[in-house]
């Protein structure tokens, strides 16, 4: 594979610096944010590279689990941070982690032990990228589902209460919110599947091609990962929608939006 | 019989109030006194503490859905979520439409196509469609002209005469015979 040297990266960095300078005249804050985000990205990816290098050198189940757990916790934090309306931190973490673990974690385990079967099954070269791709994508879907349901609950509180007052249970009264949240989340998944290979070459496949892999092998991996991403996102969104709708009501099935704080 | 042994909310309190089958209550009090709050507590739509019984069965011995199917709250502001008005009913309401002066053809329309007065009367029919034991009707005649108000009051009277229990808030003195309850300083009592 053609190696990317440090001067090449610095040259690419100069491009960002140049557009930031252009942006600076229009909107100073955005220019500063762009530079800061670029710096963060470079540092984060370098650290990840070092961690992966160490993991690949010493294959051990505990270290893979530890990195996996850390990734889950960070994804859970990201989900919470993207919510306009947030409940208590315990419920928020539980919702995020349960949605992520039932989707991404279980599917990663299934992929490693049944579909791909590397030797050993927790081989970090496979386990970490698979988990990362599933977590990254389902995290977005879960965050969108939660956000849409909660925003919908605040906007349509009067409708939900009318339905409760007319004798519907909480599940039925919030059915519209649940469907709306899932629809929002699935738009991204469906677009990703429909556009793959036509509008864009997915990142993983591009990476493999650049690394010199056979295109059909790269395509097979990409199809597998897209199917897994879609499944993990749907599972995660379904779990998130269920938990989010339950959190809207108290134990007497009354709308309990007072437990949420607005971070909009 | 609805028996409110005690009802405690942060803003209102009620103690030892009875409502018999075929009896109607006119809940009185100045604006902001907590009339709607009381009605929503009675329907168990807001958190409250205490004890209520309907026909000898405690509210706490029933699921909230069981309770709300008997004690139905009809809000001043009506809300709709399905495409046609008719979709919001469990039973065919056509025969009942005339009782409140509405044309049955309106049922085929979208709720947004009705006037606010028509929607208000339809919302009352929707609450009655659930065949409640207790109907908590919050200003069902607000914004109605005299003719429509008389039709709505007659419909409510028919509900009471058939053994229904009615708790009504009404900014004017209603023409139907009702027992007055009054909210003063957060306390509900017989007027």
HADDOCK unambig.tbl for C-alpha pairs under 7 A between the chains (distance, minus, plus):
assign (segid A and resid 158 and name CA) (segid B and resid 79 and name CA) 6.99 0.50 0.50
assign (segid A and resid 159 and name CA) (segid B and resid 79 and name CA) 5.57 0.50 0.50
assign (segid A and resid 159 and name CA) (segid B and resid 80 and name CA) 6.82 0.50 0.50
assign (segid A and resid 162 and name CA) (segid B and resid 79 and name CA) 6.78 0.50 0.50
assign (segid A and resid 165 and name CA) (segid B and resid 68 and name CA) 6.11 0.50 0.50
assign (segid A and resid 165 and name CA) (segid B and resid 72 and name CA) 5.87 0.50 0.50
assign (segid A and resid 165 and name CA) (segid B and resid 73 and name CA) 5.47 0.50 0.50
assign (segid A and resid 166 and name CA) (segid B and resid 68 and name CA) 6.84 0.50 0.50
assign (segid A and resid 166 and name CA) (segid B and resid 69 and name CA) 6.63 0.50 0.50
assign (segid A and resid 166 and name CA) (segid B and resid 72 and name CA) 6.12 0.50 0.50
assign (segid A and resid 166 and name CA) (segid B and resid 127 and name CA) 6.61 0.50 0.50
assign (segid A and resid 166 and name CA) (segid B and resid 130 and name CA) 6.96 0.50 0.50
assign (segid A and resid 167 and name CA) (segid B and resid 65 and name CA) 5.41 0.50 0.50
assign (segid A and resid 167 and name CA) (segid B and resid 68 and name CA) 5.13 0.50 0.50
assign (segid A and resid 167 and name CA) (segid B and resid 69 and name CA) 4.66 0.50 0.50
assign (segid A and resid 168 and name CA) (segid B and resid 65 and name CA) 6.50 0.50 0.50
assign (segid A and resid 169 and name CA) (segid B and resid 65 and name CA) 5.83 0.50 0.50
assign (segid A and resid 252 and name CA) (segid B and resid 64 and name CA) 5.75 0.50 0.50
assign (segid A and resid 253 and name CA) (segid B and resid 64 and name CA) 6.66 0.50 0.50
assign (segid A and resid 254 and name CA) (segid B and resid 45 and name CA) 5.34 0.50 0.50
assign (segid A and resid 254 and name CA) (segid B and resid 46 and name CA) 6.38 0.50 0.50
